[in-house]
Every structure is written in structure tokens, then in C-alpha cells.
Amino acid sequence: MPAIIDIFVTCDGLQTLIDKYAEMPAEVTARIGSAMTKSLSVLREVAAEQKAPVAYGNLKNNIAIEPIVITEELVRGVVGAHRPPDIRFYPGFVETGTAPHSSGKLPPLDRLALWAVRADSPITWIKKSAVGKRGARTTEDINRHGVYGLALHIRKHGMKANPFMHDTVAQEQATIDNFFRDELAGLGK
């Protein structure tokens, strides 16, 4: 599984800006940089504050913007949640889901247990059905009774995707287009 997922965004006006690069490279670079900075800031804010699923906040709190790259052939901006190293694969698994684990390997039980023990965990069936009517809420009880079952389910069925970054891009596409259109309109003025 890749640590980073590529989501490509097309922008109205970007190709025109790139075509004008040869005529006035400094101004075009500045305008693309400005539009890209605004776009990435919006994507980061919406992804982190509205779209990213939250259990403990590791994913949401690590959504960051990487430095923008602008050349004659490439405009690249990255919003990602691949730091710190212990969560580098997690955003991809959340975004795209996982296939069944054909290797037979279980997902990490310790991480599942931390997620499952929360009182507001969406997997209440672990607390009620797998643990029993007594509804034990200790990590030890859930580890013993429910997390292993959840791990077996994930191994057999995979995990459902939660495409929060794709949803963010789709929601903010018009805003991104406007940033680039505005910069194009100001070119040469």
C-alpha cells in the first residue's frame, strides 16, 4: 500500500498561466504560487476541520501543506497527513479503504484496541455483542473479546473507504478554480 495517495486537481485558468510562463516567468510564478497557496490552505482547513474522521485526532492534527513546486513543466502542491512516521500508511487506508488481507496477516491489535475502547466508538457492537450484555469498557475486556474479532473481520473483508480528501477537493473545486481565474485576470496589470 502506498503511503501517499495522489489526488489530481484540474483548475480553470492554470494552463493559460503556464502558457504565459515564457513571456513573464516571474509574474506567472508568483501568481501560480499565490493561487496554489490559497488553494492548499482551503483544502487543508476543510479536510482537517470538517472532513477527516476523528478518533484521537492523529489524522486531523497531522494534515499539513508541503512546499509548492513550480517549474515550466510542473505545478505541484501537496496537502497530506503522512507525518509522523507511525501514521504514514493510515491516511491512505482511511481514504481508499483496504482490500481483504490475502496475506492472512491481522491488522495491529494494539491500535484497534485503542480505537475501540473509546466510549463513543462507532463500533458499539464490540462492546455489546462481542463482549456481552455487561458492556465491558476496559481495554483488557475489549482486547480479549472484541478487537480480535474486528481484526478477523478486517482481514476477511477489508475496510470501507472514507474518501475525506476526495470529498474535500470535490467540495472546494469551484473555490480553487476562482483562485486561479482571479490570478489569471490580474496577469500583466
N, C-alpha and C positions, 0 to 999 in steps of 0.2 A: 504494500500500500504506500502510495506517495505521501510524503509529509506535507506537501503543499498542493493545493488544487488550483488550477488555472481557470479563472472566470474571465472571459474576454468581454470587454465593453466597447461597443462602437459608439462614436459620438458625432452628431451633426456638426460639420464645420472643421473637424480635425484634419481631414485630408486636404482641404483648401489651405489650412495653416501650414501643413507640411509642404505642399506645393510651392508656397511662397517663401519657404525657408532659404532657397538660393538667393532670392532678391534682398532679403533683410534678415539674416540669421539671428542677430542679437535680439531684435524686437520679437520675432516669431518665437524664439526660445523662451523669452520672458513671458509672452502671452500664453504659450502652451503650459509653461510651468505654473503660471497663475491659475489657469483653468483646472489643471491637474491637481494642484494643491487644494483648491476648493472642493473638487470632486471627491478626492480621497478623504478629506475631513468629514464631509457629509456621510460618505459610506461608513467610515469608522464609527462616527457618532450613532448613526441609525443601527448599525449592526450590534454595537456594544450595548446601547441603551434600550433598544426596542426589540431586536430580533434574536439575539443569541440566547439559547436556552441557559438557564442558570440553576445549578445545584449548589456549588460552593463559590462560584464566581471566577474560577480559574480561566475559563474560556473568555468570558466577557472582559475580565480585567487585563487580559493579555492581547487584546486586539489592538494592533499598532500599525502605523504607517512607516514604510521603509522609504529611503531616499529615492526621489524620482530620477529616472534616466531619460535623457532626451538627446537623440542623435539625428542625423539626416534620415536614417532608416527606421528608427525605433522611438516610440514614446511608451515608457513603462512606468506604471505606478502600482504599488502593491499595498494592500491592506490585508494583514494576516494575523493569525494567532498561533504562531509556531514557536514562541518562546514562553516560558523556559523550556529546556530540553525535555523535561519529563512530560510535557503535554504536546510535543511536536506532531504526533500522529492523531491525537484526539480531535482537533478541528476537522480533519479530513473524514474521520469516521462519523462525526456528527453530521457534516454536510452531505455526504454521499451515502451514508449507511454502510453496512458491510454485507458481504455475501456469507452464506454459511461457511463455517471454518472447516474446510475439507481436510486440513492437516490433522484434525482431531484435537488440536490444542484449545484449551479453555481460555477465555479472557481472564485478566488478572482478578482473582477473587478479592484481594485486599482492596482494590479500587472500587469494585462493585459493592463491597460491604460498606465502605464509607458513604457511598451514594445512597444505598438502600436504608441505612439506619435512620436517616433524617425523618422526623415526624411528619413532614409534609411531602415525603417522597411520593411520586406518582405511582410507584409500584406497591400500592397498599395490599395487593393480593399476596405479596410475600409475607406481610405482617399478619394477614388474616387466614388465608387458605393454607399457605405453606407452613406457617408457624403454628397455626391452630387458632381456635376461638379466643384463647387467652391473649392474643395480640401482643406478644412479647416485642419489646422495642430495644433491646440491648444488642450491641454489635455481636456479642457472642452468640445469642439466640438466632439472630438473623444469619450469621455466618453458618451456623450449624444446620439450620432448617431451610433457609430460603435462597441465599446467594448461590449456592452450588446449583440449585435448580434453575436459577436465572442464567447462570453460566452455561449450563447444558442447553437451555433454550437458545441462547445466542449462538452457541456452537452449531446447533442444528438448523436454525432459521436465519441467522444473521441479525443485523439491527436495521430498523427502519431509518431512512434518511430524514434529516431535518435541515433542509437547504436554506439556512438563515442568510448566508451571503448571497446566494442567487436571488432570494426574495428581496433582499436589500437593494441589489442592483436593479431589479425589475421595478421596485417601488420608486427609486430615485433616478431612473433613466431620463426623464424629462428635465429634472434639475441639472443633471450632468450636461445634457445637450445645451441647455441655456447658458451654462458657464462657458462652453466653447463658442457658441454663437456670439455671446457678448464680447469675448476676446477677439473674435474674427471681425466684428463690427468696428472695434477700436483700432484695428491694424492700420498703421500709416497716418494716424491722426495726431 
